[in-house]
Amino acid sequence: MIEAEFRRPELRDQELISWYFRQYPSRSCDRTFANVFLWAKHYNVEFAEYKRTLLFRDNSAGYGFAFPAGEDEDVRNVIPELVNQAKEDGERFCLYGITKEHMEKLEMWFPKEFVCAQIFISCVRYLYAKC
């Protein structure tokens, strides 16, 4: 079980979240503090700092995580924990808003373990653990 304290982002979290986004940039629109803060209530997004990564969990339409922000090795190590947490919670693991670069890393780290679904209407990519 992941021992992280997820909570909704607040203005006081701007420095921490922005630091991670500057250190570990991504082309994902979710990687700005303004978007995280403004959309958190609508999408019921929570975040947590966990094992040198920044995690975001979307609780609005099921169960999903944004691609973690952090050093590659830390991200690679935390993803199996997220997959196991989803299983423990009786949910299918899902990463949302992933970029082409994220997909390439995941394929390198975990060959053939995930399937990607592209939602063309909103241009959002979702990645699921294979059942």
Stockholm file with secondary structure:
# STOCKHOLM 1.0

chainA/1-131         MIEAEFRRPELRDQELISWYFRQYPSRSCDRTFANVFLWAKHYNVEFAEYKRTLLFRDNSAGYGFAFPAGEDEDVRNVIPELVNQAKEDGERFCLYGITKEHMEKLEMWFPKEFVCAQIFISCVRYLYAKC
#=GR chainA/1-131 SS CCCCCCBCCCGGGHHHHHHHHHHSCCSCTTCSHHHHHHHHHHHTEEEEEETTEEEEEECSSSCEEECCEECHHHHHHHHHHHHHHHHHTTCCCEEESCCHHHHHHHHHHSTTSEEEEEETTTTEEEEEECC
#=GC SS_cons         CCCCCCBCCCGGGHHHHHHHHHHSCCSCTTCSHHHHHHHHHHHTEEEEEETTEEEEEECSSSCEEECCEECHHHHHHHHHHHHHHHHHTTCCCEEESCCHHHHHHHHHHSTTSEEEEEETTTTEEEEEECC
//
